[in-house]
């Protein structure tokens, strides 16, 4: 799924590409989401994740390419989406696990 940066952000004109995948039932890793800012400037967006069962749970997003870990409300993920504020030319790949 591809979303442009918010028009009101200073990153106007930048873009973030995001993609997702779901693990088979019973797998330890629940789902994954990757994104890349392929712009020479900071970019922001809300990336909606295409999973219907995110709500009514807390989720841990662990960046498998870096050190970042975020705990996120599933209702927010399902509604507005995952908020991304990315450095120029940055890449992240998040593992999602239910808390």
N, C-alpha and C positions, 0 to 999 in steps of 0.2 A: 504494500500500500504506500502511496506516495503523497506527501502533504507539503505544501509550500509553507514557508515561515509566515508568521502573523504579519499582516500588512502594517500594523502599528508598531512593530518592533524595529529597533535600529538596524536589524539584519535584513531589511527589505531587499528583496532580490535574491537572497540566499535560499537554498532548498535543502531539505533533509529527506532522504529516502529511507523508508522503514519497511521491514519485512518480518513475517512471523512464521512459526511452525509449531505444531503440537506433537507431543510425544504420545506413543501408544498408551492405552489404559494400563494402569499398574506401574508405569515407569516412575522412577524417582524424580526425574526432571519433568515438570508439568508442561512447560511450554517455553519457547524462546522468542526473543524479539531482537532484531538487529537494526541498526540505523547508521547512516553515514551522512555527515555534512560535507557535501561536495561544493562548498563555496569558500572564497578567500576571506570570509568574514564570519563573525559569530552569528548563529541562526537559532531561532526558537520556533517551536510548533507543538501542537497536541497531536500525537499519533494514536489513532483509535486502534485498539487490538481486536481482532475478529473472533474473540472467544465469548460465547454466550454465558458462561458460568463464572465470571469474575466477581460478580456482585455478592454482597453479604459475607465477604471474607477479607482477610488481610493477606497481602502478597509480599514476598521478598523478591526483589530484583537484584541479582548479583551480576555485575559486569565481568564477564569471563575474559575480557581483554585488558582489564585494569583492576584497580583496587576498590572501586565504588560499590556500595551496597545500599539499597533503599528499601524501606518498608512502605507499602502503598495501600491505600484503601481500595478495595475491589470495586465499590460503587463508583468511585471517582474514575478508576481505570475504564470501567464499562461506559460511563457517561461522557466525560470530557476527553478521556484518553490519557495516555502517558505524556506528561509535559517534558519536552526535551529542550535544553539550552546548551548548544554544542559549540565547541571551539572550531575555528576554521579547519577544514580537512580532517575532522576527527571521525573515528569509527568506534562503535560500541556494540557489544553482543551480550544481551541480558538473558540469564536463566531465571524463569519465574517459578517459584515454589509457594504453595499455600502455607500460611502460618497457622 
